[in-house]
Amino acid sequence: MKLQAGLLAVVLAGSLAACGGSGGAGDADAAAKARGPITIWYSNNAEEVAWGKQMVASWNAAHADQKVTAQEIPTGKSSEEVIGAAITAGNAPCLIFNTSPASVSQFQKQGGLVPLDSFSDGKSYIEDRSGDIAKQYKSADGKYYQLPWKSNPVMIFYNKKAFAKAGIDTAKPPLTTYDEFLATSRKLVAAKAAKVAIYPAPSNEFYQSWFDFYPLYAAETGGKQLVADGKSTFASDEGKKVATFWRTMYADKLASPEKYTGDAFVDGTAAMAVVGPWAIATYKGKVDWGVVPVPTSSGKPAGEIHTFSDAKNVAMYSSCQNRGTAWDVLKFATSQEQDGMFLQASGQMPLRKDVASVYSDYFTKNPDYKVFADQAARTVEVPNVPNSITIWQTFRDAYSKSVIFGQQDPGAALDGAAQKVDQLVKQS
Amino acid sequence: MRRGPLTRVLGEHPVGTAFVTPYVVFIAAVFAYPLGFAVYMSFHDYFFAAPGAIVDRPFVGFDNYATVLSDPAVRRAFGNVLIFLVINVPLTVILSLGLSTALNSAIRWRTFFRVSYYVPYVTASVAVVGVWLFLFNSNGLVNSVLGPLAPDPSWLVNSHLAMPTVAIYVTWKQLGFFILLYLAALQNVSADLYEAASMDGAGRWKSFLNVTVPGVRPATTLVVLLATVTGANLFTEPYLLTGGGGPDGASASPVLIMYQRGIEQGNPDVGSAIGVLLVIGVLILALLERRFVGSED
């Protein structure tokens, strides 16, 4: 990217904001009741596209006067950048079925989101559908700017063939405590069953800690978020235990600090992966896998282990004129029937309470997914606080320096990051 | 002769004004206005907002600049890009001038070599980065060849070697373009000068130093300036090759930090302040280079 191009992108978006002045939020009450055609965006992976198309076709067949036009999220460096630009330009669609919870506070600050509480049944619908987990998705002002849609509870996948080669039990592999996990990893590498035991992305993007530190931190703390009650929580004994565990993995070359192109688990470079059920489709026919919960220092039983949700939600954008229709479509798309079809198509867990019992038929036919449904009841979201992405980048910088590259003591790095994060939380 | 008011405004040849107008409009719309707006943003508490959203964007003086200059990550990024330029610019000049001189001679496979040097320049960065990751990772081809001499940690995750590796990568990738500039310049060096030098007893090396190098000086000025400007705007390589400026910010560039702060983290005011400082830095460097490389003395 050239500097001029960078400045231009920044400035054009800014100038569009400056040019605005009307037609955005409009009269919220009137808009909440307005009905008519709307547009929606959904993710671009094949399974979600297939589900999205049938959902839209099904809605349109019954609502000729409130037609939904759907498309995949336009491509960019990330969906969040595209959505941020669309908010600024005033051309965001009514609904986006792929809104990252980490970006919600930023979109909210931009004035880009409609609080779903503005619909008479908004709050009750969200809380009835998702149960207690819904509370994690409330914004700092106590309102819901996102509907918790689906989660991908992050767990440890392991390659049974590699484990067998290293002489490790493939039905119940010893991966419960940190000591067991380290011993198993050492065995795998020593037996040359894989080059490294596990390969979380070591790069420095703000979101990468969701797939190394955060799932284990959620498990170790029994479900704490990175920031709670206006203060960072991670510079605790539990946080330092998790950081020290991962530091040992890197120091002993059981994980790699080098960027990998491709999927190290599929390629056989790594014997384990830390990922959610969305990945199962990509492993089909390539890896004979098993799955276990993330480890804890003391080896908590599976039924007590929390993990990162890796959720994507649905938000309504303030440029939407026909919000009455948008709210109806949102409820239709997250109805029990449509959630079931989404589960069937993608294997991802609808963020509704008792997903295992509601869709018991599905889990009987697809037992591989049952463990994720159980885990879905104990997921931890990224904290819904202002400066969320800056907080995660601050954390990632400290983690990267200390844990991945060993240039600082992990405990000291977490202490330093906690001070900065506390400042960022205070600024909000 | 008395000039009419139209002539006074549009000059003796109004058609000339018509010809330059599209470019002036282009420059104003996509360069001058955005640059001016970036300066404006850098002095305000500015963030992008939806049309119609009521937001407060107060004037904050030099606060954004203070934030940027007190941020160790930004200071390091500016230091990194200096390291990059110190390696990249001289290497670019030496290699492109040397190779273009060789390619200008009547050597076999000349067309093949010219195309070979140009191919990386026109190939998508994402694809080429993939190849370099393969070459320079710890089990890659380069380390296999080096054997026990291979660095540990490997090139792209070594805080001392990451930026030099990126600089070498960019030199290689851009070389084809600069070779082309020198090849064009070499066509303007009179063959008589080489003949005269030869009659004076100059060998190939002396001819190169005393005829070729001074003969292509305007092209060298251009190459140095372009390499500096494109180098200072380094983004793709730290973003893709070293996984976001790694290890531990050792290959982060100002534009990468600008992207993180301005776009990802929603602080375009801080991003703009970095951008403005970068523009000033590049202008100073360009003036210095013009003074020392472009001088006829």
Chai-1 contact restraints between the chains, C-beta under 6 A:
chainA,res_idxA,chainB,res_idxB,connection_type,confidence,min_distance_angstrom,max_distance_angstrom,comment,restraint_id
A,M1,B,F235,contact,1.0,0.0,6.0,A-B,restraint_1
A,K2,B,N233,contact,1.0,0.0,6.0,A-B,restraint_2
A,L3,B,N233,contact,1.0,0.0,6.0,A-B,restraint_3
A,G6,B,V255,contact,1.0,0.0,6.0,A-B,restraint_4
A,L7,B,P34,contact,1.0,0.0,6.0,A-B,restraint_5
A,L7,B,A38,contact,1.0,0.0,6.0,A-B,restraint_6
A,L7,B,G275,contact,1.0,0.0,6.0,A-B,restraint_7
A,L8,B,P34,contact,1.0,0.0,6.0,A-B,restraint_8
A,V10,B,G262,contact,1.0,0.0,6.0,A-B,restraint_9
A,V10,B,P268,contact,1.0,0.0,6.0,A-B,restraint_10
A,V10,B,G271,contact,1.0,0.0,6.0,A-B,restraint_11
A,V11,B,P34,contact,1.0,0.0,6.0,A-B,restraint_12
A,V11,B,F37,contact,1.0,0.0,6.0,A-B,restraint_13
A,V11,B,A38,contact,1.0,0.0,6.0,A-B,restraint_14
A,A13,B,F48,contact,1.0,0.0,6.0,A-B,restraint_15
A,G14,B,M41,contact,1.0,0.0,6.0,A-B,restraint_16
A,S15,B,F37,contact,1.0,0.0,6.0,A-B,restraint_17
A,A17,B,F48,contact,1.0,0.0,6.0,A-B,restraint_18
A,A17,B,A49,contact,1.0,0.0,6.0,A-B,restraint_19
A,G20,B,P51,contact,1.0,0.0,6.0,A-B,restraint_20
A,G20,B,G52,contact,1.0,0.0,6.0,A-B,restraint_21
A,S22,B,G52,contact,1.0,0.0,6.0,A-B,restraint_22
A,G24,B,A50,contact,1.0,0.0,6.0,A-B,restraint_23
A,G24,B,P51,contact,1.0,0.0,6.0,A-B,restraint_24
A,G24,B,G52,contact,1.0,0.0,6.0,A-B,restraint_25
A,A25,B,G52,contact,1.0,0.0,6.0,A-B,restraint_26
A,E81,B,I263,contact,1.0,0.0,6.0,A-B,restraint_27
A,I87,B,A50,contact,1.0,0.0,6.0,A-B,restraint_28
A,T88,B,F48,contact,1.0,0.0,6.0,A-B,restraint_29
A,G90,B,P51,contact,1.0,0.0,6.0,A-B,restraint_30
A,Q106,B,G266,contact,1.0,0.0,6.0,A-B,restraint_31
A,Q110,B,F48,contact,1.0,0.0,6.0,A-B,restraint_32
A,Q110,B,A49,contact,1.0,0.0,6.0,A-B,restraint_33
A,Q110,B,A50,contact,1.0,0.0,6.0,A-B,restraint_34
A,G111,B,A49,contact,1.0,0.0,6.0,A-B,restraint_35
A,G111,B,A50,contact,1.0,0.0,6.0,A-B,restraint_36
A,G111,B,A53,contact,1.0,0.0,6.0,A-B,restraint_37
A,G112,B,A50,contact,1.0,0.0,6.0,A-B,restraint_38
A,S203,B,G243,contact,1.0,0.0,6.0,A-B,restraint_39
A,S203,B,G244,contact,1.0,0.0,6.0,A-B,restraint_40
A,N204,B,G243,contact,1.0,0.0,6.0,A-B,restraint_41
A,N204,B,G244,contact,1.0,0.0,6.0,A-B,restraint_42
A,N204,B,G246,contact,1.0,0.0,6.0,A-B,restraint_43
A,E205,B,G244,contact,1.0,0.0,6.0,A-B,restraint_44
A,P257,B,V157,contact,1.0,0.0,6.0,A-B,restraint_45
A,E258,B,N137,contact,1.0,0.0,6.0,A-B,restraint_46
A,E258,B,V157,contact,1.0,0.0,6.0,A-B,restraint_47
A,K259,B,G243,contact,1.0,0.0,6.0,A-B,restraint_48
A,T261,B,G130,contact,1.0,0.0,6.0,A-B,restraint_49
A,T261,B,L133,contact,1.0,0.0,6.0,A-B,restraint_50
A,S318,B,A50,contact,1.0,0.0,6.0,A-B,restraint_51
A,I389,B,E264,contact,1.0,0.0,6.0,A-B,restraint_52
A,I389,B,Q265,contact,1.0,0.0,6.0,A-B,restraint_53
A,T390,B,Q265,contact,1.0,0.0,6.0,A-B,restraint_54
A,S400,B,D248,contact,1.0,0.0,6.0,A-B,restraint_55
A,K401,B,D248,contact,1.0,0.0,6.0,A-B,restraint_56
A,F405,B,P247,contact,1.0,0.0,6.0,A-B,restraint_57
A,F405,B,D248,contact,1.0,0.0,6.0,A-B,restraint_58
A,Q407,B,D248,contact,1.0,0.0,6.0,A-B,restraint_59
